[in-house]
Amino acid sequence: MRIGIAAIGRVSEDTGGKNYIIHFLREIERAKTKHEFVLFLSEGEAGRLGISTSERVTVVTVPNSKNTPLHKVIGEQWKLPAYIRQERIDLMYYPGNFVSLLSRVPSVVNIRSAAHFYGAEYGISGIRRLVRAWLMPASARKADAIITPSNDIKRDVVRFTRASATKIEVIPHGVDLSLFDGDRNRGTVESTEVLDRCGLTSGAYLLFVSALWRYKNQDKLIHAHAEVVRQGFPELKLVLAGKGTGTDPKYIREITELPKSVGTESLVVMTGGLDQRTLASLYANAAAFVFPSSYESFGNPIFEAWASSVPVATANVHSFPEIVADAALLFDPLDRQGMVEAILKLLNDKELAAELKRRGSSRAKDFSWELAVSRTLRLLERVYEKHSEHP
């Protein structure tokens, strides 16, 4: 079978999308499969992702398909179908929420976020939100099967697209246990250099990793951190690692200026986007990982923190209770005092922190990229076989 994989747009600037594609391709190269794969990317993305044509994967560029959100939609919806025909694709896999509606090739779509259905405050507004709100239900109807990374977003997809639950298979993402190995990464020369560059001391900072979008509540975390500082941790720093695509300049200014107004200007470090190896060093040396986002369909950073043997406190909404089970402290992301209390528990109760590290490390081992990709390939094969039997 010749399988096409669509990754149109600025994938290299989308942390979750980029990591998914990189790990998916890595496992494909390792897998014992006779299938051929064609990866469709926008111009310049292959180099930025470090991806090139190999014996198993052919990289095809769809030109002029990423400069703006409109270019991406045109590239995905009108240009890509011609390339699919040209490459004689048997089945298409769309890991980025939407399918090419004009393509007649059987397809599977991975819907990894439905946040835009909850309101403009969830990172997508204006025309982009309207387009997504139209494209996702149409994609769900068009696709032969749907993948979601959690049961929570499966319920979202059923609710907002009216897709049948029987059409949806939950396949969680994985975590790179070898990269995010806290015991190995802690104390290395590379780790020390990262800490020195950021002005940090091992075990003396809270860590947040994700895009700087308003619904992820970095502003509330800055306030909570300031309160923790006042309650006996005067040298505790807060590291906000990441930026993401489509960030709101107004919100970036707000959270950049906020530490000064709450008296923690010298204690808050904003790193911007970082590569995975640098993040691995930051995870390994953090006192705790705090994730107050109001919406996540899976929450990859939680697993990266667990793999790094770091205790986690996270929000109690959407997929979080399902994902974390008993391996993290939960709090209402809109309740600043609840967040403060959770952080203080991780810092003050060493036995609790150690137990959460143990539980998290154990839970992370159940979520491998090898399993995620093998389950996805089996689903793609079933869809293709069904079409072959009933063309």
N, C-alpha and C positions, 0 to 999 in steps of 0.2 A: 504494500500500500504506500502511496505517495501522499504524505501528510503535510499540509500547509499550516504555518503558524503565523498569525497576524500580529505584528507589534508596531503599528503605525503611530507616528507622533514622536514627541520628545521623551522617549522611554528612558534615556540616560539621565533625565532630570527628575524622574519619578521614582523615588527610592523603592517603594514596594513593587512597582512594575518592573523596574530594572533588576532587582534581586530575583524576582520570580523567573524572568526570562533567562538570566545567567544560570541559575540553579537547574532550571528545566533542561536547558541545553547540555549542561554538564552531566546530568543523569542520563540523558539520551545517548551521549557518547559512551557512557559506561554500560548501558543496558544491552542485554543480549536480544536484539531485535533486528529483523530483516527489513524493517520499514525504512523508507527514505523520507527525509524531512526538508522542507523549503521554508526558510524564515524570511518573511516580508518585513523590511524595515524602511524607515524614512531615510533620506539622504544624510550621510555623515554619522548616523547612529551606530553603525557596525564598529567603526574605529573607537568611538567614545565608550562603547560597551566592551571592547576588547574581543569582538567576535569576528571570525572569518570563515570562509567556506572550508569545509573539511570533507572527509570521505563520506560521512553520513549526513551532514547538513549543508545545504546550498543556501547562500545568502543572496537575496534579490532586493534591489533598491527600488522603491516607489518614489519617484522624484517629486519635489515641490509639494510635500505632504505633511509639513510640520511647522511652518513659519508662524501660523496662528491656529487657534482652535478650528476656524473655518477650513483652513488648508487640511487639517487632520480629517475632518468630516468628509471633505471632498475626496481625499486620498483613500479613505477607508470605504466609502460608499460608492464612489463612481470610478475611481482608477483601479483599485485593487481587483475587482472582478475580472478585468481584462488580463491582469497578470496571473490570476488563478487559472484561467483558461489556457493561457500561454504555457504555463508550467505543468499542465495536465495533472492537476491536483485531484486526488480521489476523495479526500475529506479535509475540511478546514477546522482548525482549532483556534478559537479566539480567546486568549487569556485576559483581555482587557475590557470586559463588560458588554461589548457590542459586536454584532456580526455585520458582514456586508450584505445588505438586504437584497441587492440585485444579483447576487451569486446564486447559481442553482446547485452548487456542490453541497452535499450533506455537511452538517456543521455541529460543533459543540462549542458552547460559550461558557467561560468562567466569569460569573458575576461576583466581583470582589468588593463592591461597595454600592449601597443604595442610599447613601447619606443625603444626596440632593433631593430626595423625596421628602425629607424632614424639614426643609426650609433653606432659604438662601444663606443663613448663618452657618451652614455646614460646608462652607468652602466653595460652593458653586452657586453663582447667581446670574441674573439677567438672561440673555439669550442662551448662554451655555447650559443653564439649568433647564430651560424649556426644551432645548434640543435633546438633552440627556433624558428628560422625562418622557419624551416621545420615542427616542431610539431604544431605550431599555425594554419597554413592553413589546415593541415590534421585534426586537432581537430575541426575546424570550419565546415569542410565538414562532419565529422563524427557525430557531435552532432545534435540532433533533434531540438534544439533551443539554442540560444545564448543570454546571458545577458551582457549588458555593463552598467557602472555606469553613463555615460553621452552620449549625442549625438555626442560629438567630437570623443570619442573613437569608437563609432558606425561607424562613417565615416572612421576611421582608419582601422577597421576590414573589412569593405567592400572593401576598397582600397587595403589592403595588403593580404587578404585571398581570395578575390573574392566571399565571402559569400553573399547571397542575403539579402538585407536590410529587407525584409519581415520576415526573420528568426530571426531577432534580436529585443529584447525588452530592452528598457532603463529602468533600475531600480536603481535609485540613492542609495548610502549608507545612513546610518542614523548617528545621533550623540546622545550621551548619555547626555541628558539635565540635568538629576539629578546629574551626576558626575561632569560635566563641568558647574556648577552653580556659576558664578563669585561672585554674591552678597553673597552667602552662604560661599564660599571658602575663600573670602578675609577677612583677619583679624583673622582667626581661629588660634588656638595653633599650629595645624599641618602646616598651611601655614607659620606662623612665623618661625617655626623650619626649614622648607625647605629654606626660604630666608636666614636665619642665616647660614645654612650649605653651601650655595652657595655664601655667601658674598654679598647679594643683598638687596636693599631697595625697598619697594613697590612703583610702579609708576616711577621708575628711571632706567628702562632697556627696550630695544627692545628684542623681543623674536622670535626665529626661531625654529620650531620643525619638524624634519624629518630625514631621513637617510643622512649620509654625503657622498653623491655621487656628482661627479663633475658637472653633468648637473643641479644640484639644486643650484649651484652658490653661495655657502657660501663664497668663496673667494671674489666675487664681493660685497657681503653684508658687509664683513669685511672692504673693501675699502670705501664703502658708509658710513658705521658707523663712520669711522675715519674722513670723511669729515664733517659729522653732528656734531661730537665732536668739530671740529675746528670752526664750525659756531655757537657757543654759547651754547653748551651743554657739557662742559668739564667733567662732572661726569656721563654722560649717559653710561650705560653698554650695552653690547650685549651678549645675552645668546643663544648659539647654543646647543639645546637639542636633543640628538639622536645619533645613529651611523648606525645601519642597517647591513644587511648581504652583503657579497661580496664587501666591501669597498676597495678602492685602497690605499694601504699603502703609496704610493708616494703622493697622494693627501692629505691624512690625515696629513702627515708631513708638506706639504705646508701650509695648513690652520692653523696648530698648530704654525708654525713659523711666519706666516704673521703678526699677531698683533704687534710683536716686531719691524718689519721692518717699519710699518706705525705709530708707536708711541702710540699704544693702548694696549700694553701688559697687563696692570693692569685693563683694562676695558672689556676684552673679556673672557667669561666663557664658557668652553666646558664641558658639564655635562656627556657625554656618554649616553647610553641607560637608560631610566627611566620608572618606572611603571606609570600607568595611574593616580593614586591618586597624585603622586608627580607632574606630568605634570599639573594636574588641579590647583594646588597651583601656579605654575609658570605662567600659563595663566592668572589666576585671578588678579595677581599683576603686570602684564606687562603694560608699557605705550602704546605699540603698538605691533602688530604682523606683521612681514614682511616675505613674502614668494616669493623669486625671482626665483623659479624653472623654467627651460626651458620646462619641460614636466610634466604634471599631467593629469591623466584621470578623476580625481574627486577632490582630495585635501581635505582629511578629516581634517587636522589641521586647515584649514580655518573655518570650522564649529565648531570645538572645541573652537577656539578663539571667534567666534561670540557668542556661548553659554555662554562663560565666560565674555561677555560684554566688549570686547576689540576691538578697531578700527583696521582695516586690510588694508594693502597695499600689492598688489600681482602682479605677472606678467600678461601680457596681451596676452598670447599665449595659444594655444590648448584649454583646457576645461575652463580656468579661466573666460573669459568674460561670457560664458554661465552660469557658476555656481554662480558667484558673483552678476550678474545683476548690481544693483546700490548700493550695500551694501559694497563696498570697493573701494579704489583708485587703479588704474591700471597703470603699467609702463612697458616699454620695459626692460626685464631682462638683456639685454646686454648693456643697456645705464645706466652707473653708475650715471651720473648727473640726469637723470630722476628718478632713485631710491632715490637719495639724496633729490630731490625736493618733492617727495611723502612723505618721512619720515618727512621732515620739516613741511609739511602741517599738518600732524597728530599731531605733537608736538606743533605747534604754533597756529593753528586754533582750539580753544576749542569747538566752535559751530559745526564745521565740524566733529570733532572727536565724539562729543556727538550724532550727527545725524547718523553717520556711525555705532555707537554702537547700536542705536535704530533699524536701518534697519537690521543690522546683526543679532541681537537678534531675531527679527521678522522672518527673513528668516530661521534661524536655526530651528525654531519650525515647519517648513514645511517638515523637513527631519528627520523622526523618524525611528529607527530600527524596530519598530513594523510594520510600513507600508512597509518597504523594505522586511522584511521576509514574510509578508502575501502575497505580490504581487509575490514573488518568489515561494511560495507554490502553489499559484493558477496556475502559469505557469507550474510547475512540474505536477500538477494534469491534466492540459489540455494535456500535452505531453503523459502522461500515458493513459488517456482516448482515445486519438487518436490511440495509439498502440493497445489498447484493442479492439477497433472497427475494426482495419485493421492490424491484427498481421502479 
